[in-house]
């Protein structure tokens, strides 16, 4: 009888234990150059993916008001193929869009991440962008972009483009 009571006590103790789940970010990769060289990347919450989707959607619709719902008054835009960043405000974007009839951007994926010691979140996006100019020409680019987010605003966009392989 004594053994049964001890066994019952042990079983009751095991069932009364709480399990705590502690999430630890998994780090990987490495920054190779610059002041953060050697830092690891890690995946973060999807919260800022929605901001990035909203910006890309507004951009594709050439909706300046929609863009500046998720941008500060001026965003630093590191456009593909340009050496220096452009401080893009509403007036700049209106002039930029004035040369196009329409823009189509198809996103392949969104990756929200940070690197060790970074305060803001980055959402990296790979996409195909086709811009139809008013003069009849078409610009077709493969893009890799990084959207830098702080305080629920995208304050920097860095974009790289690649030529299509026609071989």
C-alpha atoms as one frame of an Amber mdcrd trajectory, in Angstrom:
protein
   0.000   0.000   0.000   2.845   2.334   0.882   4.419   1.743  -2.546   1.110
   2.571  -4.288   0.824   5.870  -2.396   4.404   6.827  -3.282   3.815   5.884
  -6.940   0.557   7.875  -6.966   2.398  10.869  -5.458   5.155  10.675  -8.114
   2.625  10.427 -10.965   0.612  13.373  -9.555   3.801  15.418  -9.260   4.736
  14.737 -12.881   1.300  15.767 -14.162   1.335  18.982 -12.140   4.588  20.255
 -13.684   4.273  23.185 -16.087   6.171  23.206 -19.320   7.704  26.523 -20.329
   8.537  27.192 -23.940  11.374  29.603 -24.471  11.885  30.819 -28.018  15.497
  31.352 -28.919  16.257  32.887 -32.309  18.201  30.573 -34.554  21.140  32.405
 -36.055  22.890  31.526 -39.254  24.763  32.855 -42.220  27.237  35.685 -41.888
  27.683  39.258 -43.010  30.884  39.278 -45.021  31.786  42.989 -45.372  31.223
  46.339 -43.714  30.924  47.385 -40.083  28.758  44.353 -39.218  31.118  41.780
 -40.748  30.957  38.499 -38.878  27.425  39.106 -37.545  24.864  36.343 -37.913
  21.373  36.690 -39.414  18.197  35.466 -37.765  14.547  35.282 -38.789  12.167
  37.610 -36.911   8.410  38.063 -36.602   6.221  38.432 -39.687   4.723  41.698
 -38.368   6.647  43.867 -40.829   5.898  41.692 -43.857   2.425  43.286 -43.999
   3.988  46.787 -44.158   6.193  45.651 -47.013   3.251  44.087 -48.856   1.284
  47.332 -48.459   4.167  49.371 -49.913   4.705  47.035 -52.869   0.970  46.991
 -53.600   0.722  50.803 -53.480   3.859  51.133 -55.634   2.486  48.691 -58.221
  -0.743  50.710 -58.320   1.274  53.956 -58.523  -0.626  55.098 -55.414   1.572
  57.738 -53.774  -0.856  58.307 -50.875  -0.915  54.571 -50.143   2.862  54.438
 -50.207   3.261  57.220 -47.683   0.946  55.479 -45.235   3.892  53.149 -44.531
   6.752  55.542 -45.399   8.018  58.629 -43.568   7.859  61.955 -45.438  11.115
  61.065 -47.205  12.465  57.581 -47.753  16.050  56.837 -48.784  15.750  54.844
 -52.003  18.834  53.045 -53.241  17.478  52.403 -56.739  18.947  49.691 -58.947
  21.846  50.804 -61.122  22.270  54.188 -59.375  25.397  54.930 -57.364  23.854
  57.344 -54.856  20.599  57.030 -52.893  17.609  59.188 -53.771  15.702  60.996
 -51.013  12.246  60.107 -52.367   9.400  62.292 -51.139   5.834  62.522 -52.478
   6.729  65.018 -55.194   9.598  62.843 -56.427   7.381  59.744 -56.590   4.617
  61.606 -58.453   7.175  62.724 -61.051   8.638  59.214 -61.223   5.227  57.608
 -61.841   4.331  60.216 -64.476   6.539  58.407 -67.021   4.658  55.090 -66.662
   1.274  53.759 -67.753   1.424  50.837 -65.338   3.699  48.742 -63.145   3.443
  45.052 -62.362   5.485  43.491 -59.576   5.220  39.782 -58.804   6.877  38.848
 -55.508   8.448  35.438 -55.057   8.798  35.683 -51.287   9.264  37.807 -48.169
  11.949  37.134 -45.542  11.841  39.216 -42.330  15.238  39.217 -40.627  17.776
  41.073 -38.547  21.420  40.622 -37.837  23.095  40.613 -34.468  23.039  44.057
 -32.891  20.594  45.545 -35.392  17.703  47.619 -34.016  15.477  47.729 -37.099
  13.890  44.890 -39.021  14.652  44.148 -42.656  12.283  42.412 -45.036  14.102
  40.974 -48.051  12.058  40.463 -51.199  12.798  38.816 -54.541  10.484  39.803
 -57.386   9.967  40.471 -61.063   8.967  44.011 -61.977   7.624  45.052 -65.364
   7.121  48.782 -65.973   5.209  49.966 -69.029   6.388  53.426 -70.054   4.158
  55.976 -71.733   6.501  56.030 -74.737   5.700  52.347 -75.394   8.913  50.839
 -74.024   8.911  48.123 -71.393  11.355  47.766 -68.484  11.553  44.183 -67.229
  13.770  43.511 -64.197  14.505  40.826 -61.673  14.809  42.579 -58.314  16.228
  41.821 -54.921  15.168  44.452 -52.401  15.660  45.102 -48.718  13.060  47.168
 -46.880  14.364  48.649 -43.599  11.666  49.185 -40.974  11.650  51.094 -37.711
   8.634  52.266 -35.678   6.184  50.815 -38.243   7.624  52.863 -41.117   9.817
  51.756 -44.016  12.613  54.334 -43.958  15.049  52.832 -46.495  14.682  50.703
 -49.602  17.771  49.140 -51.165  17.227  47.472 -54.539  19.441  45.482 -56.872
  18.473  44.314 -60.336  19.733  41.594 -62.616  19.534  41.239 -66.345  17.515
  38.376 -67.721  19.592  35.497 -69.024  18.699  35.148 -72.697  21.081  32.282
 -73.545
